[in-house]
Amino acid sequence: MKQQVVGGTIEANFQFPWVIDVSGTLTGKGVLIAPTWVLTAAHVVETSFSGVRISYSRTDPKTGKVSSGNQTTAAGSVKLHPDYKTGSPDADLALVRLFSPFASDPFLLAAALPAAAAAVGQAGTIASISHTETLPPGKVAVWRGPVILTGPKTFIAKSPTASLCPGDSGSGFVSSISGANVVAGIASQANADDCTRPNIEFTAVDVYEHLDWIRTTTDPPIGTRAEAQGAITFLRVHDVGTGYGPPSDFLDVDVVISLDTLPGRGFGFQLRADSEEETRHGMLGLLRDAFARNSRVTIDYTKTGLRNGRILYVAEIP
């Protein structure tokens, strides 16, 4: 069933860079988890065989300029969780593959995937539309509250100041963890009997419990070129020939980084005396600066193994 925020606070939309609008079987929300992938609730797109409409809009708080993007995805772009059953929240997840990434925008950033299951007391934020009032341009209704009960595949959360109603499924329950915006859950079911009051429980799918499916679906094939964005959580420069990773996924590189959006993954490049040496030292300088400032970067890479890749290009996100 659809969900929509009732009550909550009214805040500027640029503060929630992961939020995506999804229009398929129903109209709902989604979470950008990679440049070309949106995570949403399966029931929002379960009959969208020919594709869905994906869009976003943000307002720059300094200039008032609106940045936006939209695209209609291709047939076959919607990937329903194989265990999804209509009416059940347990695997109410879907992935939507974009035709191409949106243009670079500092107010459109992927949320990180979780490194652990949601826990009782864990705080989260949901940004969506309002059910009770017309929002001014550039604003969203914001739900904030904790997880109150966990289960094998889902968790229940509620807020003393807001509720979800029919109208907002697919929204991300996003937690701030070690400075990263982590999508811990996807809104699935709310109490539709009386959602006009705050403090009503809703059910979210626990994203961590479905990481294998998410990664298997979104990972590019080995040998192909891909793109990733995120803040650098690990940066290492080591002796030539030392390399990185296990024998089955070894990277013969001299610089290695990890990103908050792809925990457990490694990306790197060589610092060798060849025609690319100056360029690669420039890449290392950019990565060091971004790491020191805790700013986000975009990398283009070739996937060389199940979890690692060789960096081809680096840019800092302004």
C-alpha positions as CSV (number, residue, x, y, z in Angstrom):
1,M,0.0,0.0,0.0
2,K,1.1,3.6,-0.6
3,Q,2.4,5.8,2.2
4,Q,2.6,9.5,2.7
5,V,4.0,11.7,5.5
6,V,1.5,13.3,7.9
7,G,2.9,16.0,10.2
8,G,6.6,16.0,10.6
9,T,8.7,19.1,9.9
10,I,9.0,21.1,6.7
11,E,12.6,21.3,5.5
12,A,14.6,22.2,2.4
13,N,14.9,19.4,-0.2
14,F,18.6,19.9,-0.8
15,Q,19.3,18.3,2.6
16,F,18.1,14.9,1.4
17,P,20.2,14.2,-1.8
18,W,19.2,10.6,-2.1
19,V,15.5,11.2,-2.6
20,I,14.0,10.1,-6.0
21,D,10.5,10.3,-7.3
22,V,9.2,7.0,-8.8
23,S,6.1,6.8,-11.0
24,G,5.2,3.2,-12.1
25,T,2.3,1.0,-11.0
26,L,1.9,3.6,-8.2
27,T,3.5,7.0,-7.5
28,G,6.0,6.7,-4.7
29,K,9.6,7.4,-3.7
30,G,12.9,5.7,-4.1
31,V,16.6,6.0,-3.0
32,L,19.5,6.6,-5.3
33,I,22.1,3.9,-4.3
34,A,24.4,4.2,-7.4
35,P,24.6,6.5,-10.4
36,T,22.3,4.2,-12.4
37,W,20.3,2.4,-9.8
38,V,17.3,3.4,-7.6
39,L,16.0,1.2,-4.8
40,T,12.2,1.4,-4.1
41,A,9.3,-0.8,-2.9
42,A,8.3,-3.6,-5.2
43,H,4.6,-2.8,-5.0
44,V,5.3,0.7,-6.4
45,V,6.5,-0.8,-9.7
46,E,5.3,-4.4,-9.8
47,T,3.4,-4.2,-13.1
48,S,5.8,-1.6,-14.7
49,F,7.0,-4.0,-17.4
50,S,7.7,-1.3,-19.9
51,G,9.7,0.9,-17.5
52,V,9.0,3.7,-15.0
53,R,9.4,7.4,-14.7
54,I,12.3,8.5,-12.5
55,S,12.8,12.1,-11.5
56,Y,14.2,14.5,-8.9
57,S,14.2,18.2,-8.1
58,R,16.4,20.2,-5.7
59,T,16.7,23.9,-4.8
60,D,20.1,25.5,-4.2
61,P,19.8,27.2,-0.8
62,K,22.2,30.0,-1.8
63,T,21.0,30.9,-5.2
64,G,17.4,29.6,-5.3
65,K,18.2,27.9,-8.6
66,V,16.3,24.6,-9.2
67,S,18.2,21.6,-10.6
68,S,16.2,18.6,-11.8
69,G,16.2,15.6,-14.0
70,N,13.8,13.0,-15.3
71,Q,13.9,9.9,-17.5
72,T,11.6,7.1,-18.4
73,T,13.5,3.8,-18.1
74,A,13.5,1.1,-20.7
75,A,11.5,-2.2,-20.7
76,G,13.2,-4.7,-18.5
77,S,14.7,-2.0,-16.3
78,V,12.6,-2.9,-13.2
79,K,14.0,-5.8,-11.2
80,L,11.6,-7.1,-8.6
81,H,13.0,-9.1,-5.6
82,P,12.5,-12.8,-6.5
83,D,10.9,-13.5,-3.1
84,Y,8.4,-10.6,-3.4
85,K,4.8,-11.6,-2.8
86,T,2.0,-9.0,-3.3
87,G,0.8,-7.8,0.0
88,S,3.8,-9.0,2.0
89,P,6.5,-6.6,3.2
90,D,9.2,-9.2,3.7
91,A,10.8,-8.8,0.3
92,D,9.0,-5.7,-0.9
93,L,12.0,-4.4,-2.8
94,A,12.7,-3.5,-6.4
95,L,15.6,-2.0,-8.3
96,V,15.2,0.3,-11.2
97,R,18.1,0.7,-13.7
98,L,18.5,4.1,-15.2
99,F,19.3,4.5,-18.9
100,S,22.2,6.7,-18.0
101,P,23.3,8.7,-14.9
102,F,21.8,12.1,-14.2
103,A,24.1,15.0,-14.8
104,S,26.5,15.7,-12.0
105,D,24.6,17.6,-9.2
106,P,25.9,18.3,-5.7
107,F,22.4,17.9,-4.4
108,L,21.9,14.4,-6.0
109,L,24.0,11.9,-4.2
110,A,23.7,8.1,-3.6
111,A,23.0,6.8,-0.2
112,A,25.3,4.1,1.2
113,L,24.2,0.5,1.7
114,P,24.2,-0.7,5.3
115,A,27.0,-2.7,6.9
116,A,24.6,-4.2,9.6
117,A,21.0,-4.9,10.2
118,A,18.8,-2.2,11.6
119,A,18.7,-2.2,15.5
120,V,16.1,-1.2,18.0
121,G,16.6,2.5,18.9
122,Q,18.4,3.3,15.6
123,A,17.3,6.7,14.4
124,G,16.2,7.3,10.8
125,T,14.9,10.1,8.5
126,I,12.3,9.9,5.7
127,A,11.8,12.9,3.4
128,S,8.7,12.9,1.2
129,I,5.5,14.9,0.4
130,S,3.0,16.2,2.9
131,H,-0.5,14.7,3.3
132,T,-1.8,17.7,5.4
133,E,-0.6,20.8,3.6
134,T,0.7,22.1,0.3
135,L,4.4,22.5,0.5
136,P,6.3,25.6,-0.7
137,P,8.6,25.1,-3.7
138,G,11.9,23.4,-2.7
139,K,10.5,21.9,0.5
140,V,9.7,18.4,1.7
141,A,7.9,16.9,4.7
142,V,10.3,15.1,7.0
143,W,9.6,12.1,9.3
144,R,12.1,11.4,12.1
145,G,12.0,8.5,14.5
146,P,13.6,5.3,15.8
147,V,13.3,1.6,15.0
148,I,11.1,0.1,17.7
149,L,11.0,-3.6,16.7
150,T,13.1,-5.8,14.4
151,G,12.2,-9.0,12.6
152,P,14.0,-11.4,10.3
153,K,13.5,-9.3,7.1
154,T,11.7,-6.1,8.3
155,F,11.6,-3.6,11.1
156,I,8.9,-1.4,12.6
157,A,9.5,2.3,13.3
158,K,7.4,5.3,14.5
159,S,7.8,8.9,15.2
160,P,6.2,11.0,18.0
161,T,5.7,13.9,15.5
162,A,4.7,12.3,12.2
163,S,3.2,9.3,10.5
164,L,3.2,7.6,7.1
165,C,-0.1,7.3,5.1
166,P,-1.1,5.8,1.8
167,G,1.0,7.9,-0.7
168,D,4.7,7.4,0.0
169,S,5.9,3.8,-0.3
170,G,9.5,3.3,-1.4
171,S,10.9,6.1,0.7
172,G,14.2,5.4,2.4
173,F,14.6,5.1,6.1
174,V,18.0,6.7,6.2
175,S,20.4,6.8,9.2
176,S,23.5,8.9,9.6
177,I,26.3,6.5,10.4
178,S,29.9,7.6,10.7
179,G,29.1,10.6,8.6
180,A,27.4,8.7,5.8
181,N,23.8,8.6,4.8
182,V,22.9,4.9,5.0
183,V,19.6,3.5,3.7
184,A,18.7,1.1,6.4
185,G,15.1,0.4,5.2
186,I,12.5,1.0,2.5
187,A,9.0,2.0,3.6
188,S,6.5,-0.8,2.8
189,Q,3.4,-0.8,4.9
190,A,1.6,1.8,7.0
191,N,-1.6,1.7,9.1
192,A,-4.2,2.9,6.6
193,D,-7.1,2.9,9.1
194,D,-6.1,6.3,10.7
195,C,-2.9,7.9,9.5
196,T,-3.9,11.5,10.2
197,R,-2.4,11.3,13.7
198,P,1.4,11.2,14.5
199,N,3.0,8.2,16.3
200,I,1.6,5.6,14.0
201,E,3.8,2.5,13.3
202,F,4.9,1.5,9.8
203,T,6.9,-1.4,8.4
204,A,10.1,-1.1,6.5
205,V,12.1,-3.7,4.6
206,D,15.5,-4.2,6.2
207,V,17.9,-3.4,3.4
208,Y,20.8,-5.3,5.0
209,E,19.0,-8.6,4.9
210,H,18.8,-8.3,1.1
211,L,22.3,-7.1,0.3
212,D,23.3,-10.2,-1.7
213,W,20.4,-9.7,-4.1
214,I,21.1,-6.0,-4.4
215,R,24.8,-6.5,-5.1
216,T,24.2,-9.4,-7.5
217,T,21.7,-7.3,-9.5
218,T,23.5,-4.0,-9.6
219,D,27.1,-5.2,-10.0
220,P,28.5,-4.8,-13.6
221,P,30.0,-7.9,-15.2
222,I,33.8,-8.4,-14.7
223,G,35.7,-6.6,-17.4
224,T,33.2,-3.9,-18.0
225,R,33.5,-0.2,-17.2
226,A,31.4,1.3,-14.4
227,E,31.0,4.4,-12.2
228,A,30.8,4.9,-8.5
229,Q,30.4,7.9,-6.2
230,G,31.0,8.3,-2.5
231,A,33.2,9.7,0.3
232,I,36.6,8.0,0.8
233,T,36.7,5.9,3.9
234,F,40.1,4.3,3.2
235,L,43.2,5.5,1.3
236,R,46.5,3.5,1.1
237,V,49.7,4.0,-0.9
238,H,52.1,1.0,-0.7
239,D,55.2,-0.4,-2.3
240,V,55.2,-1.4,-5.9
241,G,54.1,-5.0,-6.3
242,T,52.4,-5.3,-2.9
243,G,49.0,-5.2,-4.4
244,Y,45.6,-5.5,-2.7
245,G,43.0,-8.1,-2.1
246,P,42.9,-11.9,-1.8
247,P,44.4,-14.1,-4.6
248,S,41.0,-14.7,-6.1
249,D,40.4,-10.9,-6.4
250,F,43.9,-9.4,-6.5
251,L,44.6,-5.9,-7.6
252,D,48.1,-5.2,-8.8
253,V,48.0,-1.6,-7.8
254,D,49.9,0.9,-5.6
255,V,47.1,3.2,-4.5
256,V,43.9,1.8,-3.0
257,I,40.7,3.5,-1.8
258,S,37.3,2.4,-0.5
259,L,34.0,4.4,-0.6
260,D,31.3,4.7,2.0
261,T,28.6,3.8,-0.6
262,L,30.3,0.4,-1.4
263,P,31.6,-1.0,1.8
264,G,34.0,-4.0,1.4
265,R,35.0,-2.9,-2.1
266,G,38.5,-1.8,-3.2
267,F,39.5,0.4,-6.1
268,G,43.0,1.3,-7.2
269,F,45.6,2.2,-9.8
270,Q,49.3,1.9,-10.3
271,L,52.1,4.5,-9.7
272,R,54.6,3.3,-12.2
273,A,57.3,5.0,-14.4
274,D,55.3,5.0,-17.6
275,S,53.4,7.5,-19.9
276,E,50.5,7.7,-17.3
277,E,52.7,8.4,-14.3
278,E,52.0,12.2,-14.2
279,T,48.3,11.7,-14.6
280,R,48.1,9.1,-11.8
281,H,50.1,11.2,-9.4
282,G,47.5,13.9,-10.1
283,M,44.7,11.4,-9.3
284,L,46.5,10.6,-6.0
285,G,46.7,14.3,-5.1
286,L,43.0,14.7,-5.8
287,L,42.1,11.7,-3.7
288,R,44.3,12.9,-0.8
289,D,42.6,16.3,-0.8
290,A,39.1,14.8,-1.0
291,F,40.0,12.4,1.9
292,A,41.3,15.2,4.0
293,R,38.2,17.3,3.4
294,N,35.8,14.3,3.7
295,S,34.3,15.4,0.3
296,R,32.8,13.0,-2.2
297,V,34.4,11.8,-5.5
298,T,33.3,10.1,-8.7
299,I,35.4,7.3,-10.1
300,D,35.3,5.5,-13.4
301,Y,36.7,2.0,-13.1
302,T,37.0,-1.4,-14.8
303,K,35.7,-4.2,-12.7
304,T,38.5,-6.7,-12.3
305,G,37.0,-9.1,-9.8
306,L,33.9,-9.8,-7.7
307,R,34.6,-6.9,-5.3
308,N,37.5,-4.9,-6.7
309,G,38.2,-2.6,-9.7
310,R,41.0,-0.6,-11.4
311,I,40.4,3.2,-11.4
312,L,40.5,4.9,-14.8
313,Y,39.3,8.4,-13.9
314,V,38.7,10.5,-10.7
315,A,36.8,13.7,-10.1
316,E,35.8,15.5,-6.9
317,I,32.1,16.3,-6.5
318,P,31.8,20.1,-5.9
